[in-house]
Amino acid sequence: MTEIVVRPATVADVGAVLALWTVGAENADRPSDSAADVERLLARDPEALVLATDGEDVVGSVIVGWDGWRCHLYRLAVHPSHRRRGIGRTLLEHAEQRFAAVGGKRADAMVLDGNDLGASIWTDAGYSRQPEWSRWVKPL
Ligand SMILES: CC(C)(COP(=O)(O)OP(=O)(O)OC[C@H]1O[C@@H](n2cnc3c(N)ncnc32)[C@H](O)[C@@H]1OP(=O)(O)O)[C@@H](O)C(=O)NCCC(=O)NCCS
């Protein structure tokens, strides 16, 4: 493995990001992703999608969602071939540095009930489940 580099995504990365999410992300019970969706995100906030790369390969991702009010994390994923090497933790550290820089007060993530693997890294990074809140949704 070469050195892992953490950097913002560009439009040139979109295909590789979608491929990573197909094999490496939590994909249950959520809207599907498309290239247009990712390109729209990058157009709105070029720093929002952060990648970990190993040479030419995109091996990790997180969406660092700052909407001017709250700090939301999405699409934390590490390729199965690169797991348990600290890449997920590095991505979260990068995300939290961004949130701190813009004045964010609290970061959050949606974790599917039963995703014990996902829960393990959020717990490790200092996040905890908020039992007093539920998410209310409406498909658009
Ligand atoms: C969850 C995920 C992002 C972790 O990425 P990673 O790069 O392997 O994680 P790290 O190596 O940075 O691990 C950081 C810590 O998380 C915990 N952790 C990560 N994977 C773990 C595992 N398989 N078992 C137990 N603990 C684990 C550990 O505390 C670990 O620290 P340690 O290695 O010093 O013990 C990766 O497994 C993944 O992409 N999973 C599928 C997608 C997913 O569920 N994403 C979260 C959506 S909410």
PDBQT file of the ligand as one rigid body, heavy atoms in Angstrom, charges set to zero:
ROOT
HETATM    1  C1  LIG A 201     -16.996   1.537   9.292  1.00  0.00    +0.000 C 
HETATM    2  C2  LIG A 201     -15.793   1.750   8.376  1.00  0.00    +0.000 C 
HETATM    3  C3  LIG A 201     -15.946   3.114   7.670  1.00  0.00    +0.000 C 
HETATM    4  C4  LIG A 201     -14.522   1.754   9.217  1.00  0.00    +0.000 C 
HETATM    5  O1  LIG A 201     -13.431   2.117   8.392  1.00  0.00    +0.000 OA
HETATM    6  P1  LIG A 201     -11.939   1.664   8.761  1.00  0.00    +0.000 P 
HETATM    7  O2  LIG A 201     -11.007   2.470   7.954  1.00  0.00    +0.000 OA
HETATM    8  O3  LIG A 201     -11.840   0.187   8.651  1.00  0.00    +0.000 OA
HETATM    9  O4  LIG A 201     -11.866   2.081  10.306  1.00  0.00    +0.000 OA
HETATM   10  P2  LIG A 201     -10.530   2.385  11.152  1.00  0.00    +0.000 P 
HETATM   11  O5  LIG A 201      -9.459   1.443  10.734  1.00  0.00    +0.000 OA
HETATM   12  O6  LIG A 201     -10.226   3.843  11.089  1.00  0.00    +0.000 OA
HETATM   13  O7  LIG A 201     -11.024   1.981  12.604  1.00  0.00    +0.000 OA
HETATM   14  C5  LIG A 201     -11.194   2.922  13.647  1.00  0.00    +0.000 C 
HETATM   15  C6  LIG A 201     -11.798   2.219  14.830  1.00  0.00    +0.000 C 
HETATM   16  O8  LIG A 201     -13.146   1.820  14.540  1.00  0.00    +0.000 OA
HETATM   17  C7  LIG A 201     -13.420   0.564  15.182  1.00  0.00    +0.000 C 
HETATM   18  N1  LIG A 201     -13.584  -0.478  14.172  1.00  0.00    +0.000 N 
HETATM   19  C8  LIG A 201     -13.462  -0.346  12.830  1.00  0.00    +0.000 A 
HETATM   20  N2  LIG A 201     -13.696  -1.528  12.211  1.00  0.00    +0.000 NA
HETATM   21  C9  LIG A 201     -13.965  -2.421  13.181  1.00  0.00    +0.000 A 
HETATM   22  C10 LIG A 201     -14.284  -3.798  13.177  1.00  0.00    +0.000 A 
HETATM   23  N3  LIG A 201     -14.351  -4.510  12.022  1.00  0.00    +0.000 N 
HETATM   24  N4  LIG A 201     -14.519  -4.410  14.359  1.00  0.00    +0.000 NA
HETATM   25  C11 LIG A 201     -14.454  -3.733  15.513  1.00  0.00    +0.000 A 
HETATM   26  N5  LIG A 201     -14.138  -2.402  15.589  1.00  0.00    +0.000 NA
HETATM   27  C12 LIG A 201     -13.903  -1.774  14.437  1.00  0.00    +0.000 A 
HETATM   28  C13 LIG A 201     -12.205   0.250  16.027  1.00  0.00    +0.000 C 
HETATM   29  O9  LIG A 201     -12.374   0.867  17.301  1.00  0.00    +0.000 OA
HETATM   30  C14 LIG A 201     -11.114   0.945  15.231  1.00  0.00    +0.000 C 
HETATM   31  O10 LIG A 201      -9.964   1.245  16.012  1.00  0.00    +0.000 OA
HETATM   32  P3  LIG A 201      -8.787   0.161  16.168  1.00  0.00    +0.000 P 
HETATM   33  O11 LIG A 201      -8.507  -0.397  14.804  1.00  0.00    +0.000 OA
HETATM   34  O12 LIG A 201      -7.656   0.956  16.750  1.00  0.00    +0.000 OA
HETATM   35  O13 LIG A 201      -9.328  -0.897  17.098  1.00  0.00    +0.000 OA
HETATM   36  C15 LIG A 201     -15.692   0.613   7.320  1.00  0.00    +0.000 C 
HETATM   37  O14 LIG A 201     -15.735  -0.631   8.010  1.00  0.00    +0.000 OA
HETATM   38  C16 LIG A 201     -16.809   0.627   6.315  1.00  0.00    +0.000 C 
HETATM   39  O15 LIG A 201     -16.702   1.262   5.274  1.00  0.00    +0.000 OA
HETATM   40  N6  LIG A 201     -17.917  -0.082   6.611  1.00  0.00    +0.000 N 
HETATM   41  C17 LIG A 201     -19.068  -0.171   5.688  1.00  0.00    +0.000 C 
HETATM   42  C18 LIG A 201     -19.768   1.159   5.551  1.00  0.00    +0.000 C 
HETATM   43  C19 LIG A 201     -20.354   1.635   6.857  1.00  0.00    +0.000 C 
HETATM   44  O16 LIG A 201     -20.995   0.907   7.602  1.00  0.00    +0.000 OA
HETATM   45  N7  LIG A 201     -20.129   2.943   7.106  1.00  0.00    +0.000 N 
HETATM   46  C20 LIG A 201     -20.698   3.612   8.264  1.00  0.00    +0.000 C 
HETATM   47  C21 LIG A 201     -22.083   4.063   7.936  1.00  0.00    +0.000 C 
HETATM   48  S1  LIG A 201     -22.911   4.715   9.347  1.00  0.00    +0.000 SA
ENDROOT
TORSDOF 0
